[in-house]
Amino acid sequence: MKGVFSAPGDYVHFKSQVPLHKIPIGTKQWRYYDFGPKAVPPLICLPGTAGTADVYYKQIMSLSMKGYRVISVDIPRVWHHSEWIQAFEKFLDAIDVHHIHLYGTSLGGFLAQLFAQHRPRRVRSLVLSNSFLETRSFSAAMPWAPIVSWTPSFLLKRYVLTGIRNGPHEPFIADSVDFVVSQVETLSREDLASRMSLTTDDASVGPLLLSDSFITIMDTNDYCAIPQQLKDQLSERYPEARRAYLKTGGDFPFLSRPDEVNLHLQLHLRRVGVEPHPDLVHSIPKGDIGGSPSKENDDDSDKSHKDDRDKDDRGGSENPSTESEIHPAPESSESHNIDDQPVESSECCHLNHEVALFAFPAGFTAEKHDVTSETPVHFMWEYIVLFHVLHYISSLYIIIWNYSFAFRQVM
C-alpha cells in the first residue's frame, strides 16, 4: 500500500458533481448518494465492512450518465440484523422508494439477502459479490466478538486492514486497495464496531421468494479471500443464478475493474426489466451542483470526508438533487473502454459451480482468510498490556509527584 494517499482525479471530480445527502431517521444517521433519473427504479449499492458510500463512485458516474438511477449508502450504526431490516425499510420510505434492486458486496451482500428474505415485496433483484450466507464461521474465528463494542478504534482498524490482502499488485488493483484503506480511516470506532457486530452476530439467510433468475453472482478469477466453503454455499443456494465472470479485479473489482463491473450491472438491470432513460438526463447548472462545498473537493479529500462524518452528529441533511448528469470526468488510466461497447455484444457467463470469486470483504471476510487463529489472542494481549502500561505510568507519575512535593517542603 502507498504511504501517502492522493485522491484520484475522477473521485475529486465526482465529489464536485454529486451531492452527498445526510438525513436523520429516528436515531440513525444516513449518508448516501442518489443520482440519476428518478423515474427509473434504483440500483442501491451496499458496501462491506471497510467500505463507505464513496467506494461506488465509479458506478454512480458511469450508470447515471446512461440513464440509470444509482443510490449508494453507508451502513448506519445498527447492532443487530433485525434492527438493520427495520432501519433500511424506514430509509426507503423516507426517500420515497418502494421497489429496489440491490448490489451488495461482502457484508453488504449478506444484508441485502436478509432484507430480501424479510421484505420480499420490495426487492426485485440481487447482485452479490464477495458475499456469504451465514455468520457462524466469523463469530467462531473472533472469540472477542462479545466485547467488540468496547474495543479501541486502533485495534478495530488494524483487524479490518489485516483482512485486506497486501503485497505486490497490478497498478489498478493497488489503487483500489489504497482507496478502500483511505475510507477505513474515515470510519469511527462506533461505525467499525457496529459492522463487526453485524458480521459476527449469529444469523443465516433463509429461503428467498426471489427467483434465482433475478440473482447475479459476480466473480473474479485472479485470487479470492473468501473461504471456499462459503463460496460453495452461495453457489449451492442459488444454482440458477447468473454468473458475471471477471478475469482479474482483486478484492474490490468495483474500483479496480469498474468498466467490466458496470457492464455486468447493465446486463443484469436490462435482464430484470429495468430500462434506462437517457432522455431524462440533464446537465448540472454551473454553480448549482448541490454537492459538498468546493473546499471538500481539493486534494485533502480524506480530511473533508471526516468533516462530513463529524457533521452527521448534528443531524444535517441535504436536499435531494434533481434529475441530473455528471459532466464527463477526466480520462482515467484505469479505463478499459468496455462501456463504449454495445451491451448487446457482451455475454454473461454461466459457470456450473465454477466460482472464481470474490476477494472477500471490503475489509472483513478477507480477514478470515488471512488472519491466523492466534491473531485475536494477540489483540487481547495487546489490549491488556496497554492497560497495565498506562496504569504503571500513572502510578509512577503519582510517586514522582509526591517525592517532589516532599522535597520542596524540606527545601
URTARA-V647769 format. One record per backbone hydrogen bond with DSSP energy under -1.0 kcal/mol. NH is the residue of the N-H (numbers start at 1). CO is the residue of the C=O. If there is no record, write none. Layout:
# URTARA-V647769
((NH CO) (NH CO))
This chain:
# URTARA-V647769
((12 8) (13 9) (14 10) (15 11) (16 12) (17 14) (18 14) (21 32) (23 30) (25 28) (28 25) (30 23) (32 21) (33 72) (35 70) (40 37) (43 69) (44 101) (45 71) (46 103) (50 362) (51 48) (55 52) (57 54) (60 56) (61 57) (62 58) (63 59) (64 60) (67 64) (68 63) (70 35) (71 43) (72 33) (73 45) (74 31) (78 76) (84 80) (85 81) (86 82) (87 83) (88 84) (89 85) (90 86) (91 87) (92 88) (93 89) (94 90) (95 91) (96 93) (97 92) (100 122) (101 42) (102 125) (103 44) (104 127) (105 46) (106 129) (108 105) (110 106) (111 107) (112 108) (113 109) (114 110) (115 111) (116 112) (117 113) (118 114) (119 115) (122 119) (124 100) (126 214) (127 102) (128 216) (129 104) (135 203) (139 135) (140 136) (141 137) (145 142) (147 144) (148 145) (150 147) (156 152) (157 153) (158 154) (159 155) (160 156) (161 157) (162 158) (164 161) (174 170) (175 171) (176 172) (177 173) (178 174) (179 175) (180 176) (181 177) (182 178) (183 179) (184 180) (185 181) (186 183) (187 184) (192 188) (193 189) (194 190) (195 191) (196 192) (197 193) (198 194) (199 195) (200 196) (201 197) (205 133) (214 211) (215 212) (216 126) (217 242) (218 128) (219 244) (221 246) (226 358) (231 227) (232 228) (233 229) (234 230) (235 231) (236 232) (237 233) (238 234) (241 238) (242 215) (244 217) (246 219) (255 252) (256 252) (257 253) (261 257) (262 258) (263 259) (264 260) (265 261) (266 262) (267 263) (268 264) (269 265) (270 266) (271 267) (272 268) (273 270) (274 269) (277 67) (280 277) (281 278) (288 285) (296 293) (297 294) (301 299) (304 300) (305 301) (306 302) (307 303) (308 304) (309 305) (310 306) (311 307) (314 311) (315 312) (325 282) (335 332) (341 338) (345 342) (346 343) (353 351) (355 353) (360 358) (363 361) (368 365) (369 366) (370 366) (371 367) (375 372) (378 374) (379 375) (380 376) (381 377) (382 378) (383 379) (384 380) (385 381) (386 382) (387 383) (388 384) (389 385) (390 386) (391 387) (392 388) (393 389) (394 390) (395 391) (396 392) (397 393) (398 394) (399 395) (400 396) (401 397) (402 398) (403 399) (404 400) (405 401) (406 402) (407 403) (408 404) (409 405) (410 406) (411 407))
